[in-house]
Amino acid sequence: MTGRGRVLPAAAAALALSMPLPAAAQGRTPWGDPDLQGLWANDVVTPLERPAGLGERQQLTDEELAAAAAANAQRRVDTGGPRPGDPILLQGYNQFWMPERDVSRQTSLIVDPPDGRVPPLTPAGERRETLTLESNQGVSARDIEHRRHSDGPEGRSLWERCLTRGLPRLPDFYNNNTLILQTADHVVIHMEMIHETRVIPLDGRPHVAAGIRQWHGDPRGRWEGDALVVETTNFSGKTNFKGSQAGLRLVERFTRAGADTLVYEVTVTDPDTWTSPWTARIPIRQSEGPLFEYACHEGNYAMYNTLAGARAEEEEDR
C-alpha cells in the first residue's frame, strides 16, 4: 500500500536487493533502458540514524510500525503554536503546508555501517568541528555560531540564501518532490526544493578537471543491470554536506522497485571528514504532483531580519 501518509510496502523498503524486478514489471524506454521517468516524492519520516537502543536491527516490528504511523499522523495536527522538539522552520507553518509523510519499516535510512549511524569523524573533521569553540572560550556554542554566520549574507547557509540545498537530498519536512526525465544519453533530475536541475550524461565521458568545483559536483551516470548508477565528484567545499569538504564523493543508485516505487541508495565518501564511507537507502513513491515553483527569493524577509537582529545585538553589547 502506498500513498501520502501511508505505510510504504515492505518490498520497497527492502528492495529485494538480490533479485531485481523483471523488465516487464519495470517498464522500458523506447531505446531499452529501465524507465524511471515521472514525479517522485521523497517524503519518508524514517530517521537518518538508527536509535541506539535498536542496535543493528534493520526493521520495525508490526507494533512499532503502527506506532510510527500514528505518531506521524499526530505531528500534522495543527496546535496553533510550536511543539517541543520540532525544527524551528516547522514552527512557521500549519498543517496546510505539511505533506502527509510516508512511514517505512526501516529503523534508519543508514543501512551501512550495520549500526545505522554516521561513522566517526576523522581527526581533521574533529578539528574543524571544535576549532571555533577553542578560539572562543567563554562564549556559548550557540552564540558563536550565530555571530560567525551573521556578519553578512555570505555567512548564512546556501539554503537560507536560496542558492542550493546541495547533495544528497535527504527527506525533509516539505518540498521533497523530484521530476526524472530520460533520453538515450542523459538523465535529468529536477528537484522542487530550490528548483535545481541535475543533467547527468550517460555517454562515458570522463569527469571534468580537478580544479573545476561545483555545488552539485560533476555527475556521470551508467546502467548496471536495471539500476541507474550516478557517480559524482568535483564538489565545492562550500557545499559542506554534514561537514564534508571538496573531497566528497557520492555513488547513487536508482532502482525501480514496483510500478509506483523507486529505491534510492547513496554511498557517501569523504576521507577528510569520516573514517569510513556510509550508505543510506530511501524508498521513494510516485507522486500525483504537480511540481510547484519554489520561489525562495520572493519575500525572503528572514535574511533581512536575521542580519538586522544581529546588528541590534551588537549595539546592546557595546
Residue pairs with C-beta under 8 A, 6 or more apart in sequence:
1 7
1 9
2 8
2 9
2 12
2 102
2 260
2 261
2 285
2 286
3 285
4 41
4 43
4 99
4 100
4 101
4 102
5 72
5 73
5 100
5 101
5 102
6 69
6 102
6 103
7 65
7 69
7 102
7 103
7 104
7 105
8 44
8 102
8 103
8 104
8 105
8 261
8 283
8 285
9 258
9 261
10 105
11 257
11 258
11 261
12 104
12 257
12 258
12 261
12 263
12 283
12 285
13 59
13 104
13 105
13 106
13 283
14 59
14 105
15 255
15 257
15 263
15 265
15 281
15 283
16 257
20 225
20 226
20 227
20 255
21 226
21 256
21 257
21 258
23 34
23 226
25 256
25 258
25 259
26 34
26 35
26 226
26 256
27 34
27 35
27 256
27 259
28 34
28 35
29 35
29 37
29 182
29 184
31 184
33 182
33 184
33 223
34 223
34 226
34 227
34 228
34 256
35 182
35 256
36 180
36 182
36 187
36 228
36 254
36 256
36 262
37 180
37 181
37 182
38 179
38 180
38 286
39 177
39 178
39 179
39 286
39 287
39 288
39 289
39 290
39 291
40 177
40 178
40 179
40 180
40 262
40 284
40 285
40 286
40 287
41 99
41 102
41 176
41 177
41 178
41 284
41 285
41 286
41 287
42 169
42 170
42 171
42 176
42 177
42 178
42 264
42 282
42 284
43 99
43 100
43 101
43 102
43 171
43 176
43 285
44 101
44 102
44 103
44 104
44 109
44 171
44 282
44 283
44 284
45 68
45 72
45 101
45 102
45 103
45 171
46 103
46 104
46 106
46 107
46 108
46 109
46 171
46 282
47 108
47 109
48 108
48 109
48 110
48 118
48 170
48 280
49 108
49 109
49 110
49 116
49 117
49 118
50 57
50 107
50 108
50 110
50 115
50 116
50 117
51 107
51 108
52 117
54 107
54 108
54 116
55 115
56 114
56 115
56 116
57 107
58 106
58 107
58 108
58 111
58 116
59 105
59 106
59 107
60 68
60 105
60 106
60 107
65 103
65 105
68 103
69 103
72 101
72 103
73 100
75 83
75 98
75 101
76 95
76 98
76 100
77 95
78 94
78 95
80 94
81 91
82 91
83 90
83 91
87 173
89 173
90 98
90 173
93 174
97 174
98 173
98 174
99 174
99 176
101 171
101 173
102 283
102 285
104 283
106 281
106 283
107 116
108 116
108 117
109 170
109 171
109 280
109 281
109 282
110 116
110 117
110 118
110 278
110 279
110 280
111 265
111 279
111 280
111 281
112 267
112 277
112 278
112 279
113 119
113 276
113 278
118 242
118 274
118 278
119 274
119 275
119 276
119 277
119 278
120 274
120 275
121 129
121 243
121 273
121 274
121 275
122 271
122 272
122 273
122 274
122 275
124 272
124 273
125 243
125 272
125 273
125 274
128 243
129 243
132 141
132 144
132 145
132 148
133 141
133 144
136 144
139 147
146 310
147 310
148 155
149 155
149 156
149 157
150 156
150 306
150 307
150 309
150 310
151 310
152 307
153 161
153 303
153 307
156 303
156 306
158 164
158 165
158 166
158 215
158 238
158 239
159 165
159 166
159 194
160 302
160 303
160 306
161 303
162 194
162 296
162 297
162 300
163 194
163 215
164 194
164 196
164 215
164 216
164 239
165 191
165 193
165 194
165 196
166 215
166 216
166 239
166 240
166 241
167 216
167 217
167 232
167 235
167 239
167 241
167 250
168 241
168 250
168 252
168 266
168 268
168 280
169 176
169 178
169 191
169 193
170 280
170 282
171 282
172 193
175 192
175 193
175 294
176 192
176 193
177 191
177 192
177 287
177 289
177 291
178 189
178 190
178 191
178 192
178 284
179 189
179 190
179 192
179 291
180 187
180 188
180 189
180 190
180 254
181 187
181 188
181 190
182 188
184 202
185 201
185 202
185 203
186 199
186 200
186 201
186 202
187 200
187 202
187 221
187 228
187 230
188 197
188 198
188 199
188 200
189 197
189 198
189 200
190 196
190 197
190 198
190 291
191 197
191 198
192 291
192 292
192 294
193 294
194 294
194 296
195 293
195 294
196 216
198 216
198 219
200 219
200 220
200 221
200 230
201 219
201 220
201 221
202 221
202 222
202 223
204 220
204 222
205 220
206 220
207 218
207 220
207 233
207 234
208 218
208 234
210 234
212 218
212 234
213 234
213 235
213 236
213 237
213 246
214 234
214 235
214 236
215 235
215 236
215 238
215 239
216 232
216 235
216 239
217 232
217 233
217 234
217 235
217 239
217 248
217 250
218 232
218 233
218 234
219 230
219 231
219 232
220 230
220 231
220 232
221 228
221 229
221 230
221 231
222 228
222 229
222 231
223 229
224 253
226 255
226 256
227 253
227 254
227 255
228 253
228 254
228 255
229 251
229 252
229 253
230 250
230 251
230 252
230 253
230 254
231 249
231 250
231 251
231 252
232 249
232 250
232 251
232 252
233 249
235 241
235 244
235 246
235 247
235 248
236 246
237 245
237 246
239 248
241 248
241 268
242 273
243 273
244 268
244 270
244 272
244 273
245 270
245 272
245 273
247 270
247 271
247 272
247 273
248 268
248 269
248 270
248 273
249 268
249 269
249 270
250 266
250 267
250 268
250 269
251 266
251 267
251 269
252 264
252 265
252 266
252 267
253 263
253 264
253 265
253 266
254 262
254 263
254 264
255 262
255 263
255 265
256 262
257 263
257 283
259 286
260 285
260 286
261 283
261 284
261 285
261 286
262 283
262 284
262 285
262 286
263 281
263 282
263 283
263 284
264 281
264 282
264 283
264 284
265 279
265 280
265 281
265 282
266 279
266 280
266 282
267 277
267 278
267 279
268 274
268 277
268 278
268 279
268 280
269 277
